[in-house]
Amino acid sequence: MRPALIVPLVVFLGLVSVFMLRLIALGEGETPNRLPSVLIDRPVPAFALPELPGRGRPLRSEDLKGQVSLVNIFGSWCVACLVEHPFLMRIKRLVPIHGIDWRDKAEQGAAWLRRQGDPYDRVGWDPDSRVAIDFGVTGAPETFIVDAAGMIRYKHIGPVTPKVWEETLWPLIERLRRP
């Protein structure tokens, strides 16, 4: 075999090996949804977002004080948001959920919530990603736990699933609610 063919083959096999090792690690419990955030244990960035049409109440950083809540970044264009949405509808009675409709047209976000159901206490509209950038959002969906003082305590990347809720989010919410 010629050396010009061996080098690309070795590189290709090396990359396949790295990807396989990462998949094996994920299968053994490593979670890619736990990326560090510089905002953990810091106040929610100051913001004031307009409401979606027909929602009546905008979302401001001050609205996130007084009780433990979730802030969920979503968009009508987001397939993973559609996957997590039925579960958000199930947990909306357990914890206040505030939504940020990210990189969307207001009419599309409002129509999506009418079709899918609305789990949010308040929904702010962030078409230009100004607030999403302040939150360090990398994609949708992302969900933040905010404590009663308005401090960000946790960031979850990806859909909120029953497993994520039971193993991570709900225990932290319960702990933060204790006096």
Buried (B, 14 or more C-beta within 10 A) or exposed (E): EEEEEEEEEEEEEEEEEEEEEEEEEEEEEEEEBEEEBEBEEEBBBEBEBBBBEEBEBBBBBEBBBEEBBBBBBBBBBBEBBBBBBEBBBEBBEEBBBBBBBBBBBBEBBBBBBEEBEBBBBBBBBBBEEEBBEBBBBEEBBBBBBBBEEBBBBBBBBBBBBEEBBEEBBBEBBEEBEEE
